[in-house]
Each structure stands twice: as C-alpha cells, then as structure tokens.
Amino acid sequence: MSDAALEGTQAKTKRAALYRMVTPDHICPFGLKSKALLERQGYEIEDYHLRSRAATDAFQEKHNVETTPQTFIGGERIGGYDALKAYFGGAKSDADETTYTPVLVIFAMALLMALAAHRALTGGLFSMRVVEWFIAFSMCLLAVQKLRDLEGFTNQFLGYDLLAQRFVRYAYVYPFAEGVAGVLMIAGALIWFAAPLAIFIGAVGAVSVFKAVYLDKRELKCACVGGDSNVPLGAVSLTENLMMVAMGLWMLAR
C-alpha cells in the first residue's frame, strides 16, 4: 500500500475516548454498554478506567459533569450512555415513560409455558387446556412480580383498588391470593376454592380499574407487575382481571 493510501485509511479510522468507572468493587454497567455500542459502530476506543472514587470525582469536576461514563468523539464530549445512543440515532431512555412491555412479556412467556406443558403431557399442539394453563401461569408469574416488592406493590395498588382503599390489608393479601388460585388451577385441585377466589379478586380488580380509568379518567400506573412499574393502568390491566373472572367461571362450569 502506498504512503498516500495508508494516510487515507488512517484518516478514515473512527476513534473515541471513553472514561468509565472500573474499581475492584464496581464496574459501571453503562460504561460497558457504551464500549459495546462504540465497537458496534466501528470505533477504535481509547478506554480510560477511573479506578477510584477520587479519580471519578476529579474527572467529573474537571469536565463539569455529574455522571460517568463519558464519551468523547473528535474531541467533543458526547455524554453518557443515553446521549451516545442518541448520537448514533437511537432514542434516549425515559425512566418515566409508560410501556406495556413488562406485562406483554409475562403473557408471552405464560403462553409458551402452557404450550410446552401441553406438548410434553399430551403430545398435542393445542386444546382448551392450553388456555386454562395460560391464564393460570399468567396469574402465578404476575403474583411473583408483586411479591418481589410487596410494599412497593401495595403503595401503587392502593392508588386505585376500591377494596384495598377500604381494607388496606387486602392489598397485602392480593398477591398471595392470585398465586394460590393460579397454582391450584394448574393442578386442577380444590377448584371449589380456587375458582371463586379468582372470580372475586378479578371482579373487584375489574371494577376498580374501570372506575379509575374510564369513569374518573385518571392516568395511573398499574401495579399488575409489581410496585414502581411503568405499565399504564388501562385496557391490559382490565383484561388481566377479566381473564381471572372468566377462568374461574370456566373452571366451575367444567
């Protein structure tokens, strides 16, 4: 390769400087994400590790920034991971943005579990049992999400559930009732207890959601996947409750 061609190739090389916290006790996850994003974009990275809290504080003071990592491209400070994503055309993440993704993922996993269980036990692809298991698995998975942070769940749940607002302890009982009903329905055991339980909590939930969203026109977040979730209270939340009612009625009729 000629000297001129070599110089042209070097001129086209994309370079970035990344400053991220890497200490014996902590490796910044956003620093790793920034490094991976730069590599995917074809950048050669000057990867500077801030190996102590003092080094990090000194860097932040020097560049008048409050967080690390920080990425520099062509001598220009781009910013942290969200800013770097935006630089490459991606959307910045918004911690307050509502999304149905968490509950839809749970429903999708429950459906796959139901199909897999049906296939393993019967060899068939589909029957009404898949629908029953889908709803029961969904109830169990949603109960687990609520029980991960029971206090956080109750704080959000009390914002709209009518029975919990009257009897606060119901908010603490609800996730356990949902999980018990789901497990018993999967097993096909004690349906005389599980079905009415599902109907009761589902009906109370449906009425509460309908009043809060469609009558009072309140914009709330749903506690269906646990406390501090960004799932909006609305159609999906109402569907979850109606599914429990329908499952309970079906199991009783069957």
C-alpha positions in Angstrom: 0.0 0.0 0.0 1.3 3.4 -0.9 2.0 6.1 1.7 -0.9 8.2 0.4 -3.3 5.3 0.6 -2.1 4.4 4.1 -2.7 8.0 5.2 -6.2 7.9 3.7 -7.0 4.7 5.6 -5.8 6.2 8.9 -7.8 9.3 8.3 -11.0 7.3 8.0 -10.4 5.4 11.3 -13.1 6.3 13.7 -11.8 6.9 17.2 -13.4 7.6 20.5 -12.3 8.2 24.1 -14.3 6.6 26.8 -13.9 7.4 30.5 -15.7 4.9 32.8 -15.5 3.7 36.4 -13.7 0.4 36.9 -12.7 -0.3 40.5 -12.2 -3.5 42.5 -15.7 -3.1 43.9 -17.6 -1.7 40.9 -17.6 -1.9 37.1 -20.1 0.6 35.7 -22.6 -1.2 33.5 -23.3 1.8 31.4 -19.6 2.1 30.7 -19.6 -1.5 29.4 -22.7 -0.7 27.3 -21.1 2.5 25.9 -18.0 0.5 25.0 -20.0 -2.2 23.2 -22.0 0.4 21.3 -18.9 2.2 20.1 -17.4 -1.2 19.0 -20.6 -2.0 17.1 -20.3 1.4 15.3 -16.8 0.5 14.3 -14.8 2.9 16.6 -11.4 2.3 17.9 -11.7 3.1 21.6 -9.2 4.8 24.0 -10.7 3.1 27.1 -9.7 5.1 30.2 -10.5 3.4 33.6 -11.4 5.6 36.6 -10.1 3.3 39.2 -11.2 5.0 42.4 -13.9 7.3 43.7 -11.4 10.0 44.0 -10.4 9.6 40.3 -14.0 9.7 39.3 -14.8 12.8 41.4 -11.7 14.6 39.9 -12.8 13.7 36.3 -16.3 14.9 37.0 -15.1 18.2 38.4 -12.6 18.8 35.6 -15.3 18.3 32.9 -18.2 19.7 34.9 -20.3 16.6 34.6 -22.3 14.7 37.3 -22.0 11.2 36.0 -19.8 8.7 34.2 -19.2 7.1 31.7 -18.4 10.0 29.4 -17.6 9.5 25.7 -15.6 12.0 23.6 -15.6 11.8 19.8 -13.3 14.1 17.8 -12.5 16.0 20.9 -16.2 16.7 21.5 -17.9 15.4 24.6 -20.9 13.3 23.7 -22.0 12.4 27.2 -23.3 9.3 28.9 -24.8 6.1 27.5 -28.2 7.6 26.7 -26.5 10.6 24.9 -24.3 8.2 23.0 -27.3 6.2 21.8 -29.0 9.5 20.7 -25.7 10.5 18.9 -26.0 7.3 16.8 -29.7 7.8 16.1 -31.2 5.9 18.9 -33.8 7.1 21.3 -32.9 8.2 24.8 -34.5 6.1 27.5 -37.1 7.7 29.7 -37.5 6.2 33.2 -41.0 7.7 33.5 -42.2 6.6 30.1 -45.1 4.2 30.3 -45.0 0.9 28.5 -46.9 -2.3 28.2 -43.8 -4.4 27.5 -43.4 -6.0 31.0 -46.9 -7.4 31.2 -46.8 -8.4 27.5 -43.6 -10.3 28.1 -45.2 -12.1 31.0 -48.2 -13.1 28.9 -46.0 -14.3 26.1 -43.9 -16.4 28.5 -47.1 -17.9 30.1 -48.4 -18.8 26.7 -45.2 -20.5 25.7 -45.1 -22.4 29.1 -48.7 -23.5 28.5 -48.0 -24.8 25.0 -44.8 -26.6 26.2 -46.6 -28.2 29.1 -49.4 -29.3 26.9 -47.0 -30.7 24.3 -45.0 -32.6 27.0 -48.0 -34.1 28.7 -50.3 -34.9 25.7 -48.1 -34.7 22.6 -50.7 -32.4 21.1 -50.3 -28.8 19.9 -53.4 -27.2 21.3 -56.6 -27.8 23.3 -58.7 -25.8 25.8 -56.2 -26.9 28.4 -53.6 -24.6 26.9 -55.9 -21.6 27.5 -56.5 -22.7 31.1 -52.8 -23.1 31.8 -52.0 -19.8 30.0 -54.3 -17.9 32.4 -53.1 -19.8 35.5 -49.4 -19.5 34.6 -50.0 -15.7 34.0 -51.5 -15.4 37.4 -48.6 -17.1 39.0 -46.0 -15.1 37.1 -47.8 -11.8 37.9 -48.0 -12.9 41.6 -44.2 -13.4 41.7 -43.7 -9.9 40.3 -45.9 -8.4 43.0 -44.3 -10.4 45.8 -40.7 -9.3 44.8 -41.5 -6.0 46.5 -44.7 -6.3 48.4 -44.5 -2.8 50.0 -43.9 -1.2 46.6 -46.9 -3.2 45.1 -49.3 -2.1 47.9 -48.3 1.5 47.6 -49.2 1.5 43.9 -52.2 -0.8 44.3 -53.8 1.4 46.9 -54.0 4.2 44.4 -56.9 2.6 42.6 -58.2 -0.6 44.1 -61.6 0.1 45.8 -61.5 -2.8 48.3 -57.9 -2.1 49.3 -58.7 1.5 49.9 -61.4 0.4 52.3 -59.4 -2.5 53.9 -55.7 -1.9 53.5 -54.7 -5.4 54.4 -56.4 -6.7 51.3 -53.6 -5.1 49.3 -51.1 -7.4 51.1 -53.3 -10.5 50.7 -54.0 -9.9 47.0 -50.7 -11.3 45.5 -50.9 -14.4 47.7 -54.5 -15.0 46.7 -53.6 -14.6 43.0 -50.7 -17.0 43.3 -52.6 -19.6 45.3 -55.5 -19.5 42.8 -53.1 -19.9 39.9 -51.3 -22.9 41.4 -54.5 -24.7 42.3 -55.9 -24.1 38.8 -52.7 -25.6 37.2 -53.0 -28.6 39.5 -56.8 -28.9 38.9 -57.1 -29.2 42.7 -59.6 -27.6 45.1 -61.4 -25.8 42.3 -64.3 -25.2 44.6 -61.9 -22.8 46.5 -59.6 -21.6 43.7 -62.3 -20.6 41.1 -64.4 -18.4 43.5 -61.2 -16.8 44.7 -60.1 -15.9 41.2 -63.6 -14.6 40.4 -63.6 -12.4 43.5 -60.2 -10.8 43.1 -60.7 -10.5 39.3 -64.1 -8.9 39.7 -63.0 -6.4 42.3 -60.0 -5.5 40.2 -62.0 -5.1 37.0 -64.5 -2.8 38.7 -61.7 -0.8 40.3 -59.8 -0.4 37.0 -62.9 0.5 35.1 -63.9 3.2 37.6 -60.4 4.7 37.8 -59.7 4.8 34.1 -63.0 5.0 32.3 -65.2 6.9 34.8 -62.8 9.0 36.8 -60.4 9.5 33.8 -57.4 9.1 36.0 -53.9 8.5 34.5 -52.3 5.9 36.8 -49.7 3.2 36.6 -50.7 -0.4 37.1 -49.4 -2.5 40.0 -50.0 -5.7 38.0 -46.3 -6.4 37.5 -45.3 -5.1 40.9 -44.5 -1.8 42.5 -42.9 1.1 40.7 -43.8 -0.3 37.3 -44.3 1.9 34.3 -47.3 -0.2 32.9 -50.2 2.2 32.4 -53.5 1.4 34.1 -56.0 0.6 31.3 -57.1 -2.0 28.9 -54.4 -4.5 29.6 -55.0 -4.3 33.4 -58.7 -4.7 32.8 -58.1 -7.7 30.6 -55.9 -9.3 33.3 -58.8 -9.1 35.8 -61.4 -10.3 33.3 -59.2 -13.3 32.4 -59.3 -14.3 36.1 -63.1 -14.0 36.2 -63.5 -15.9 33.0 -61.1 -18.6 34.2 -62.9 -19.0 37.5 -66.3 -19.3 35.8 -65.0 -21.8 33.2 -63.4 -24.0 35.9 -66.6 -24.0 37.9 -68.7 -24.9 34.8 -66.3 -27.5 33.7 
